[in-house]
Amino acid sequence: MSQDTISAIATANGIGSIAIIRISGDSALEIASKLTHKENFTPRYASLSNIYNFNGELIDEAIVIYFRAPFSFTAEDVVEIQCHGGFIVAQSILKATLAYGARLATAGEFSKRAFFNGRIDLSKAEAIAQLIEAKSEDAAKILAQQMKGSLQGYIEKIRDDLIHILAYSEVSIDYAEEDLPEDLVMQIEANLKELKASLLKTLKASKAREGLMQGFKVAIIGKPNVGKSSLLNALLNYNRAIVSDIAGTTRDTIEEQVKIGTHLIRIVDTAGIREASDEIEKIGIQRSLEAINESDIVVALFDASRAADDEDEQIISLIKSKAVGKSVFYVKNKIDLEQKFYRAELNFDMEINSKDSVEELILALENIMNIANSSDEMMLISQRQIGAVQNALNYIDEAFEPLHDQELEIFSFNLNEAIKEMASITRPFENDEMLDKMFGSFCLGK
């Protein structure tokens, strides 16, 4: 299929040692020849070449590599130019490619062409996009496996099994006047239940491990002046948040990233939760409550040097109502001071002095994140994939009743819809709008 030749800078903006300009399409080699004033390029051979602009002026000396179709990422002719990094050189070369007839690629257009040309399916495309933004070494390993087709194979197996069941139904529709043998109905039901159980395990494992892809989010909560900002600073190993004895100093959520073990986590220092009359502080407290809802892990901090009061009770009550299903650490802080906090029903996971050492908490956080990756279950890596599996499960659930009633047309309809949902994860039959939206979220040059 003949298309415009597209071009884009494939590396991040900013100053670096190299930058890469990627060109893909029927005119890629012709444009490379005009840029370099060279006629011949050996496929997959790195050639040191001068790069000239449209006026014949030297821009840079760069490495040029030609990938002949279909042996390239897009399955089209592709040329990659590796030039010196910086703000100007790469932009000048890109401008020259456009002058020679290329069109500026849209976000994700290279991957979109790879998909339409049969080089990758959607599961591999999403793995590529997620790998660029991987938040942990474990996530990178999972995504590398999916780039090699592990998820594709799993989805295709489920899809083929559903089609096999559907075939029984479609054939039986031709004999609608006769009842299906009871053992056949039981066999179909058993197979469907097995598929459902497999998908449920995958869905559960994927939701439990979402933090691997997006970065685990840790919310530090507590009443004012329990040491939340001090704890944040200790975890970051520098003074990010203002520390003060004045209640309400932190009036908004503060979010920072830090690497713990092999994981990149997002730590949120929340405003102290209490009854506030100040409108700005009220907004900060509301955002603290939202941070609890959005977090994977909650660190509930209590001040060992003050007696338990109604504000502490409010924190405990909030955790019970807002942190259901989340990992929660109850932490007693300021243990270097005279101990006054006592609540018989509350068992602390650890006691620390955030101004001294938080190593115990760091190890506990790392352990929780490592456990999240201990499952060998197949993992869905995007909300789009999770939504497709959930929809497929809904259709499978709706198929059981018409199967029992031998209403095979309705049963077949539900199975067909489930098959479409599963196929949408790898290679949907149709839905250009969905494809444009998905590939549009990719970075430019990918």
Secondary structure, 3 states (H helix, E strand, C coil): CCCCCEEEECCCCCCCCEEEEEEECCCHHHHHHHHHCCCCCCCCCCEEEEEECCCCCEEEEEEEEEECCCCCCCCCCEEEEEEECCCCHHHHHHHHHHHCCCEECCCCHHHHHHHHCCCCCHHHHHHHHHHHCCCEHHHHHHHHHHHCCHHHHHHHHHHHHHHHHHHHHHHHHCCCCCCCCHHHHHHHHHHHHHHHHHHHHHHHHHHHCHHHHHCEEEEEECCCCCCHHHHHHHHHCCCCCCCCCCCCCCCCCEEEEEEECCEEEEEEECCCCCCCCCHHHHHHHHHHHHHHHHCCEEEEEEECCCCCCHHHHHHHHHHHHHCCCCEEEEEEECCCCCCCCCCCCCCCCEECECCCECHHHHHHHHHHHHHHCCCCCCCCCCHHHHHHHHHHHHHHHHHHHHHHCCCHHHHHHHHHHHHHHHHHHHCCCCCHHHHHHHHCCCCCCC
